[in-house]
Amino acid sequence: MTDEYIYTVKQAAGMIGVSPRTIRHYITTEQITPLLDKNWHSGKRWMLSEADVERAREIADYNSAYMQRNRPDLIEARRSASSRG
């Protein structure tokens, strides 16, 4: 793995299969520590390295496994809600 910061939040989220909001949550809770690109034209942009993406994937996998083990009722409720919409 490299420490080169090459992925945006949206790209990382797509690679992992979570929402960009989930990635931002990992950033604000300091579970991952990407680089803040202040030279971006809109003011700021988080850039993630391969290591950040891998760490976010580990967190997402852990959270998914935890929910499946401990809260299957919530998973079923989400599936039901998404099938209605």
VENZINOR-V465457 format. One record per backbone hydrogen bond with DSSP energy under -0.5 kcal/mol. NH is the residue of the N-H (numbers start at 1). CO is the residue of the C=O. E is the energy in kcal/mol with one decimal. If there is no record, write none. Layout:
nh->NH co->CO e->E
nh->NH co->CO e->E
This chain:
nh->6 co->4 e->-0.9
nh->6 co->48 e->-1.5
nh->7 co->48 e->-2.4
nh->9 co->46 e->-0.6
nh->12 co->8 e->-2.6
nh->13 co->9 e->-2.6
nh->14 co->10 e->-2.1
nh->15 co->11 e->-2.1
nh->16 co->12 e->-1.9
nh->17 co->13 e->-2.6
nh->18 co->13 e->-1.9
nh->22 co->19 e->-0.5
nh->23 co->19 e->-1.5
nh->24 co->20 e->-2.5
nh->25 co->21 e->-2.0
nh->26 co->22 e->-2.1
nh->27 co->23 e->-1.8
nh->28 co->24 e->-2.9
nh->29 co->25 e->-2.1
nh->30 co->27 e->-1.6
nh->31 co->26 e->-2.8
nh->32 co->26 e->-1.4
nh->35 co->47 e->-2.4
nh->37 co->35 e->-0.7
nh->37 co->45 e->-3.5
nh->38 co->36 e->-1.0
nh->40 co->37 e->-0.9
nh->43 co->40 e->-2.0
nh->45 co->37 e->-0.7
nh->47 co->35 e->-3.1
nh->48 co->7 e->-3.6
nh->50 co->2 e->-0.6
nh->50 co->4 e->-0.6
nh->51 co->2 e->-0.8
nh->53 co->49 e->-2.3
nh->54 co->50 e->-2.5
nh->55 co->51 e->-2.4
nh->56 co->52 e->-2.6
nh->57 co->53 e->-2.3
nh->58 co->54 e->-2.2
nh->59 co->55 e->-2.3
nh->60 co->56 e->-2.6
nh->61 co->57 e->-2.7
nh->62 co->58 e->-2.4
nh->63 co->59 e->-2.8
nh->64 co->60 e->-2.4
nh->65 co->61 e->-2.5
nh->66 co->62 e->-2.7
nh->67 co->63 e->-2.4
nh->68 co->64 e->-2.3
nh->69 co->65 e->-2.1
nh->70 co->66 e->-3.0
nh->71 co->67 e->-2.3
nh->74 co->71 e->-0.9
nh->75 co->71 e->-1.4
nh->76 co->72 e->-2.3
nh->77 co->73 e->-2.0
nh->78 co->74 e->-2.3
nh->79 co->75 e->-2.2
nh->80 co->76 e->-2.4
nh->81 co->77 e->-2.3
nh->82 co->78 e->-2.5
nh->83 co->79 e->-1.8
nh->84 co->80 e->-1.1
nh->85 co->81 e->-1.2
